[in-house]
Amino acid sequence: MILAIVITISTVIAMEFVAWFAHKYIMHGFLWSWHEDHHRPHFEKEGFFEKNDLFFIVFALPSMTCYFLGGLVAGYESLLFVGIGISIYGLIYFLIHDVYIHQRFKWFRQLENSYSKMILRAHGAHHTKQTKEDCESFGLLVVNAKYGKRNKKN
């Protein structure tokens, strides 16, 4: 049981760095055509969905594979907990990114603590560019300390 918890928590933590890498080098790289609409202002968008939403499916595939192998194939049981960790990170990402930051669902608004404000500032800095080049702050949960300090723009 302890090993399962350690694997799950370790996977959740590792996923922040996987997501950072994927965001910087895949979304702002060869799959920019999927991610580009996410950088357009909301008033320029039509409909609820974005091509960027395809990444939810892409990130769900490894999790589903881990569930399948870990649950059904002898010797791969620990992969079940990797799949659970990926799913937990996906839920965290959805709640913070789509619900809290972009307000795609009106479940909760402004959170009044310094960490949530750091996340908003970092993500806002990322979205100041509508191109794939010269962006900063590709992570979600781990953000540069400079976003903890208010400046004239924040």
Buried (B, 14 or more C-beta within 10 A) or exposed (E): EEEEEEBBEEBBEBBBEBBBEBBBEBBBEEBBEBBBBBBEEEEEEEEEEBEBBEBEEEBBEBBEBBBBBBEEEEEBBBBBBBBBBBBBBBEBBBBBBBBBBBEBEEEEEEEEEEEBBBBBBBBBBBBEEEEBEEBEBBBBBBBEEEBEEEEEEE
